Amino acid sequence: MSNNWKSCGELVPSDFERYPVWSFDLQRGETDPKADETWVRPLGYQGFDRTDDELFVKAKVADCDGNELPDCILCVRLYPVGYRNPRGKSEPEISALILLRPRYMPLMIRNDRFGEDLPPTLQNRLPLTYEIDVPLGGRKRLSLAGSIGSRSTS
């Protein structure tokens, strides 16, 4: 699996067919002079570690008309035991929608809203819905579903 290490900006949809979950790999920079803090690695079914706090995850994303957006993934933030997200909850939350085509483009999300200008291809397609159901190792799974409303006004 070590051959799959790459910068997050190099991720493509086919990467998520074999490995549906990827995570930052900060230790790689200590052993590989070409690597930096943007490098990610796939998480095998035995590879989930609670220190992986930001996951790139294969998801089913659809627009307001139910049309699937196949070249998108979601970034999910996990919170360690005892910590809470900005809404005071400890469950995982979606922190970004990442478009993989025509190029890598993360769109930050806060409180289920986009926090920046959307590309024209998404502006009239809101709200988006998402479903995630991926293995995290052993019997653990990450299962989330919800919607991402509109552009944030704050």
C-alpha positions as CSV (number, residue, x, y, z in Angstrom):
1,M,0.0,0.0,0.0
2,S,3.0,2.4,0.5
3,N,3.1,3.0,-3.3
4,N,-0.3,4.8,-3.0
5,W,1.1,7.7,-0.9
6,K,0.6,11.0,-2.7
7,S,-0.3,14.6,-2.2
8,C,-4.0,15.1,-1.6
9,G,-4.1,17.4,-4.7
10,E,-3.2,14.3,-6.8
11,L,-6.2,12.2,-5.6
12,V,-8.5,11.0,-8.5
13,P,-11.9,9.2,-8.4
14,S,-10.3,5.8,-9.1
15,D,-8.2,6.0,-5.9
16,F,-11.5,5.7,-4.0
17,E,-12.6,2.5,-5.8
18,R,-10.0,0.4,-4.1
19,Y,-9.5,2.4,-0.9
20,P,-12.6,4.3,0.1
21,V,-10.9,6.1,3.0
22,W,-7.7,8.1,2.9
23,S,-6.0,10.1,5.7
24,F,-3.2,12.7,6.0
25,D,0.2,11.1,6.7
26,L,2.3,13.5,8.7
27,Q,4.9,10.9,9.5
28,R,5.7,10.4,5.8
29,G,7.5,13.8,5.8
30,E,10.0,12.5,8.3
31,T,11.1,9.6,6.1
32,D,10.6,11.0,2.6
33,P,12.2,14.3,1.6
34,K,9.7,14.8,-1.2
35,A,6.7,14.5,1.1
36,D,5.0,17.4,3.0
37,E,2.0,17.9,5.2
38,T,-0.4,17.5,2.2
39,W,0.5,13.8,1.7
40,V,-2.2,11.2,2.2
41,R,-2.3,7.4,2.4
42,P,-5.1,4.9,1.9
43,L,-6.5,3.3,5.1
44,G,-6.7,-0.4,4.7
45,Y,-9.4,-2.3,6.6
46,Q,-7.0,-2.9,9.5
47,G,-5.4,0.6,9.3
48,F,-7.8,3.0,11.1
49,D,-6.2,4.8,13.9
50,R,-8.0,7.3,16.2
51,T,-5.2,9.8,15.5
52,D,-6.5,10.0,11.9
53,D,-8.7,13.1,12.6
54,E,-9.3,14.2,9.0
55,L,-10.5,11.6,6.5
56,F,-11.0,11.8,2.8
57,V,-14.0,9.5,2.2
58,K,-15.8,8.0,-0.8
59,A,-19.4,9.3,-0.7
60,K,-22.6,9.3,-2.7
61,V,-23.3,13.0,-3.3
62,A,-26.4,14.2,-5.2
63,D,-27.8,17.5,-6.2
64,C,-31.2,19.0,-5.5
65,D,-32.7,17.0,-8.4
66,G,-31.2,13.7,-7.3
67,N,-28.5,13.7,-9.9
68,E,-25.3,12.0,-8.6
69,L,-22.1,14.0,-8.6
70,P,-19.6,11.2,-9.2
71,D,-16.3,13.1,-9.0
72,C,-16.8,14.3,-5.4
73,I,-15.5,13.1,-2.1
74,L,-16.1,14.4,1.4
75,C,-13.6,15.4,4.1
76,V,-14.8,14.2,7.5
77,R,-13.4,15.5,10.7
78,L,-13.3,13.2,13.7
79,Y,-13.1,14.3,17.3
80,P,-11.1,12.4,19.9
81,V,-13.0,11.2,23.0
82,G,-13.7,14.1,25.3
83,Y,-13.5,16.7,22.6
84,R,-16.5,18.4,20.9
85,N,-17.0,20.0,17.5
86,P,-17.9,23.7,17.2
87,R,-21.6,22.8,17.7
88,G,-20.8,21.1,21.0
89,K,-21.2,17.5,19.7
90,S,-18.7,14.7,19.6
91,E,-19.8,13.0,16.4
92,P,-17.9,13.3,13.1
93,E,-18.8,16.3,10.8
94,I,-18.3,17.1,7.2
95,S,-15.6,19.8,6.8
96,A,-15.3,19.9,3.0
97,L,-16.7,18.8,-0.3
98,I,-13.8,18.0,-2.6
99,L,-14.3,18.1,-6.4
100,L,-11.7,15.8,-8.0
101,R,-12.4,16.8,-11.6
102,P,-11.6,18.8,-13.6
103,R,-9.1,19.5,-10.8
104,Y,-8.7,19.0,-7.1
105,M,-10.9,21.7,-5.5
106,P,-11.8,21.7,-1.8
107,L,-14.9,23.6,-0.8
108,M,-15.0,24.3,2.9
109,I,-18.2,23.6,4.9
110,R,-19.2,25.0,8.2
111,N,-22.5,24.3,9.9
112,D,-23.8,22.4,6.8
113,R,-23.2,25.5,4.6
114,F,-20.5,26.3,2.0
115,G,-18.2,29.0,3.3
116,E,-17.0,30.3,0.0
117,D,-18.1,31.1,-3.6
118,L,-19.1,28.0,-5.4
119,P,-18.1,27.1,-8.9
120,P,-20.8,27.9,-11.5
121,T,-21.4,24.2,-12.0
122,L,-22.8,23.9,-8.4
123,Q,-24.5,27.2,-7.8
124,N,-27.9,26.2,-8.9
125,R,-27.7,22.6,-7.7
126,L,-28.2,23.1,-3.9
127,P,-28.9,21.6,-1.5
128,L,-26.7,18.6,-2.0
129,T,-27.3,15.4,-0.1
130,Y,-24.7,12.9,0.9
131,E,-24.4,9.3,2.1
132,I,-21.3,7.7,3.5
133,D,-21.0,4.1,4.6
134,V,-17.3,2.9,4.6
135,P,-15.3,0.4,6.6
136,L,-12.8,1.7,9.1
137,G,-11.2,-1.5,10.1
138,G,-12.5,-4.6,11.8
139,R,-16.2,-4.2,12.4
140,K,-16.1,-0.4,12.6
141,R,-17.9,1.6,9.9
142,L,-18.3,5.3,9.3
143,S,-21.9,5.9,8.3
144,L,-23.2,9.5,7.9
145,A,-26.0,11.1,5.8
146,G,-27.3,14.6,5.5
147,S,-27.4,17.7,3.4
148,I,-25.3,20.6,2.6
149,G,-27.5,23.7,2.3
150,S,-26.3,26.9,0.6
151,R,-23.4,29.3,0.6
152,S,-22.7,30.8,4.1
153,T,-23.7,34.4,4.6
154,S,-21.3,35.0,7.5
